[in-house]
Amino acid sequence: MTSSDKSDYLPTDWNNQTELGERLHRLLTLLFPLNRSLTGDGARQTLHLLREHCLPDLRIHEIPSGTKFFDWTVPDEWNVQQAYLIGPDGQKVVDFDDHNLHLVGYSEPIRCTLSLAELQPHLHSLPELPDAIPYITSYYQRYWGFCLPHKVRAALPEGDYQVVIDTRLQPGSMTYAEWVLPGESEQEILLSSYICHPSMANNELSGPGVGVFLMAWLASLPRRRYSYRLMLVPETLGAIVYLAQHLDHLKRHTLAGFNLTCMGDERCYSFLPSRQGNSLADRIGRHVLSHIAPDYQVYSYLERGSNERQLCAPGIDLPITTLMRSKYGCYAEYHTSLDDLTLVTPAGLAGSFLALRRAIEILELDDRYQVTVLGEPQLGKRGLYPNLSTRSSGGQTQDMMNLLAYSDGRLTLFEIAEVIKVPFWQIAPLADILLGADLLRRVNVISENSVNS
């Protein structure tokens, strides 16, 4: 999208956190009702809307059913025409049109009449969350079922129930999308998210939303050191398909990457490292969260559950880490109808966008510097030192002196920020000031280094 194009969803000012969050939430509201699944029109419509409103260069691909990738096969495509359950009194108990979580994902078509006892094995509810509709799927084994609030299920009367599930399970395709935004280097930063969950705002839509906004922001920059790759795929199978198609390229060119999921609430930030645990992305992720949310929750790779399972698998080992708000599986609303547009807020979305923006800025702005004078430089004659030395005049001056003290041409700016325990985004402007005063010089460009060094 060019600078002259207008979008009702992308912000007009990328530095305005309030506007950015509101626009992101508006985008999620547009996409929320669609019945996304492993395959089908819901995922397809989601990607087409993202291309229409945010990323016109997004490339959408269709992978035919039956195609094999690694140890997996793309299944038949699934689409829903209608699905409902009629009780003994002739009234609908649940209806897919009211909420698409009412139908078990990938339910096969059926029309029948069952007693309540016969129906119960096909009903799913959560006694601990009596008002919530659970999210249940059966992708690879033929099944049908309905999901409903437990308080509704507990009140079902004895009698006969009419089951109507009009779905299509037939050869079709699985849909995914990608966009590669070129930079000055062929080394890439990978942003990965997924588009396969119906009507869940945090666990599903927050990741693609933040990812799309990050790519649009990057496209607005006058220059980019690195190239950026966005992949929006069905979780697990979609990532496997994408890796099978692009593995050699990704292993050669991926410098760092971030798996985007659960980015919309206003609760504690969470961090889940790569399998190896100390990639550049891992180190940057820890740095960002330690400064914007020091109380962030750290998880182990043993607690993985999203596409980091595929991106970091043995033999693939991409340097990917995951920064989240509430981790998937660790908040009460997870995989239920309570994961809605009230749980995800503009402020929560904007905060997650900023965290990933900070991480990307570290990658883009990091360099090695060397001080140009012997001994401690005199800052005062260059207008860089306070006229009066007081107990409170330290602050920025101390950061500047510490930056100079470690600028020996060996440590990068990011590594210095880690040593002196100051956020990179506070150190980078000081480096520019010192460059302007001829007290620092660049000794090399980071993008010339080998990937994953």
HELIX and SHEET records of a PDB file:
HELIX    1   1 GLN A   17  LEU A   31  1                                  15    
HELIX    2   2 ASP A   41  HIS A   53  1                                  13    
HELIX    3   3 ASN A  100  HIS A  102  5                                   3    
HELIX    4   4 LEU A  116  LEU A  119  1                                   4    
HELIX    5   5 GLN A  120  HIS A  122  5                                   3    
HELIX    6   6 HIS A  150  ALA A  154  1                                   5    
HELIX    7   7 ALA A  201  LEU A  205  3                                   5    
HELIX    8   8 SER A  206  SER A  220  1                                  15    
HELIX    9   9 LEU A  237  HIS A  253  1                                  17    
HELIX   10  10 LEU A  280  ILE A  292  1                                  13    
HELIX   11  11 TYR A  301  GLU A  303  5                                   3    
HELIX   12  12 GLU A  308  LEU A  311  1                                   4    
HELIX   13  13 PRO A  346  LEU A  365  1                                  20    
HELIX   14  14 GLY A  380  ARG A  382  5                                   3    
HELIX   15  15 GLY A  395  TYR A  406  1                                  12    
HELIX   16  16 LEU A  413  ILE A  420  1                                   8    
HELIX   17  17 PHE A  424  GLY A  436  1                                  13    
HELIX   18  18 ILE A  446  GLU A  448  5                                   3    
SHEET    1   A 8 ARG A  59  PRO A  64  0                                        
SHEET    2   A 8 SER A 173  LEU A 181 -1                                        
SHEET    3   A 8 SER A 227  VAL A 233 -1                                        
SHEET    4   A 8 GLU A 188  TYR A 194  1                                        
SHEET    5   A 8 THR A 254  LEU A 260  1                                        
SHEET    6   A 8 ILE A 320  MET A 324  1                                        
SHEET    7   A 8 SER A 270  LEU A 272 -1                                        
SHEET    8   A 8 GLN A 297  VAL A 298  1                                        
SHEET    1   B 2 LYS A  68  PHE A  69  0                                        
SHEET    2   B 2 TRP A  72  THR A  73 -1                                        
SHEET    1   C 4 LYS A  92  ASP A  95  0                                        
SHEET    2   C 4 GLU A  77  ILE A  86 -1                                        
SHEET    3   C 4 ASP A 160  GLN A 170 -1                                        
SHEET    4   C 4 ILE A 110  SER A 115 -1                                        
SHEET    1   D 2 LEU A 123  HIS A 124  0                                        
SHEET    2   D 2 PHE A 146  CYS A 147  1                                        
SHEET    1   E 3 ASP A 408  THR A 412  0                                        
SHEET    2   E 3 ASP A 367  VAL A 371 -1                                        
SHEET    3   E 3 LEU A 440  VAL A 445 -1                                        
END                                                                             
